[in-house]
């Protein structure tokens, strides 16, 4: 809306654009690809049929994450289409969009911030 510019407000620390990029899965994915950092494949969908198609493209096992939900609400793993149908049906009651991602279950994770 331009309010910050109108009143000459300066944002200290992390820029608003960076925050927006880090909170949007698609923008975040594109940003990481630009700097050659690999990530697990992820497809945003809004129906069970779309989830099944996404899982076919990604390959099982997959993890489902409810978009716009804090604390992992609606998340879970699926090893086959039957498990995915049940999980995505539940997750879609919590959010209008779910993320179907390649499962990295069993991998070790190192998180860092700069």
WOGI-V925085 format. One record per residue. N is the residue number from 1. RES is the residue in one small letter. SS is DSSP state (hx for helix, st for strand, lp for the rest). PSI is psi in whole degrees, 0 to 359 (none if undefined). D_CENTER is the distance of its C-alpha to the mean C-alpha in whole Angstrom. Layout:
# WOGI-V925085
((N & RES & SS & PSI & D_CENTER) (N & RES & SS & PSI & D_CENTER))
This chain:
# WOGI-V925085
((1 & x & lp & 351 & 27) (2 & x & lp & 8 & 28) (3 & x & hx & 318 & 30) (4 & x & hx & 316 & 29) (5 & x & hx & 318 & 31) (6 & x & hx & 321 & 34) (7 & x & lp & 12 & 34) (8 & x & lp & 42 & 34) (9 & x & lp & 131 & 31) (10 & x & lp & 135 & 30) (11 & x & lp & 125 & 26) (12 & x & lp & 148 & 27) (13 & x & lp & 219 & 24) (14 & x & lp & 133 & 21) (15 & x & lp & 156 & 21) (16 & x & hx & 319 & 19) (17 & x & hx & 318 & 18) (18 & x & hx & 318 & 16) (19 & x & hx & 317 & 15) (20 & x & hx & 318 & 13) (21 & x & hx & 318 & 12) (22 & x & hx & 338 & 10) (23 & x & hx & 345 & 9) (24 & x & lp & 115 & 7) (25 & x & hx & 319 & 5) (26 & x & hx & 313 & 8) (27 & x & hx & 320 & 10) (28 & x & hx & 316 & 9) (29 & x & hx & 314 & 9) (30 & x & hx & 320 & 12) (31 & x & hx & 318 & 14) (32 & x & hx & 321 & 13) (33 & x & hx & 323 & 15) (34 & x & hx & 331 & 18) (35 & x & lp & 20 & 19) (36 & x & lp & 40 & 18) (37 & x & lp & 118 & 16) (38 & x & lp & 146 & 15) (39 & x & lp & 161 & 11) (40 & x & lp & 140 & 10) (41 & x & lp & 140 & 10) (42 & x & st & 137 & 7) (43 & x & st & 127 & 8) (44 & x & st & 132 & 7) (45 & x & st & 166 & 11) (46 & x & lp & 16 & 13) (47 & x & lp & 164 & 16) (48 & x & hx & 318 & 17) (49 & x & hx & 318 & 18) (50 & x & hx & 323 & 15) (51 & x & hx & 317 & 13) (52 & x & hx & 318 & 17) (53 & x & hx & 317 & 17) (54 & x & hx & 317 & 13) (55 & x & hx & 323 & 14) (56 & x & hx & 319 & 18) (57 & x & hx & 322 & 17) (58 & x & hx & 318 & 14) (59 & x & lp & 142 & 17) (60 & x & lp & 155 & 17) (61 & x & lp & 156 & 16) (62 & x & st & 166 & 13) (63 & x & st & 140 & 10) (64 & x & st & 134 & 9) (65 & x & st & 131 & 7) (66 & x & st & 124 & 8) (67 & x & lp & 150 & 7) (68 & x & lp & 21 & 9) (69 & x & lp & 130 & 10) (70 & x & hx & 152 & 12) (71 & x & hx & 19 & 13) (72 & x & hx & 11 & 11) (73 & x & lp & 126 & 13) (74 & x & lp & 6 & 12) (75 & x & lp & 155 & 11) (76 & x & st & 171 & 13) (77 & x & st & 147 & 14) (78 & x & st & 133 & 16) (79 & x & lp & 352 & 19) (80 & x & lp & 171 & 20) (81 & x & hx & 323 & 20) (82 & x & hx & 314 & 22) (83 & x & hx & 322 & 20) (84 & x & hx & 319 & 17) (85 & x & hx & 310 & 19) (86 & x & hx & 312 & 19) (87 & x & hx & 315 & 16) (88 & x & hx & 327 & 14) (89 & x & hx & 316 & 17) (90 & x & hx & 315 & 17) (91 & x & hx & 324 & 13) (92 & x & hx & 347 & 14) (93 & x & lp & 342 & 17) (94 & x & lp & 339 & 15) (95 & x & lp & 147 & 13) (96 & x & lp & 350 & 13) (97 & x & lp & 140 & 10) (98 & x & st & 154 & 8) (99 & x & st & 126 & 5) (100 & x & st & 118 & 8) (101 & x & st & 153 & 8) (102 & x & st & 129 & 11) (103 & x & lp & 134 & 12) (104 & x & lp & 23 & 14) (105 & x & lp & 130 & 16) (106 & x & lp & 344 & 19) (107 & x & lp & 159 & 18) (108 & x & lp & 147 & 19) (109 & x & lp & 136 & 16) (110 & x & lp & 121 & 18) (111 & x & lp & 137 & 16) (112 & x & lp & 153 & 18) (113 & x & lp & 143 & 18) (114 & x & lp & none & 21))
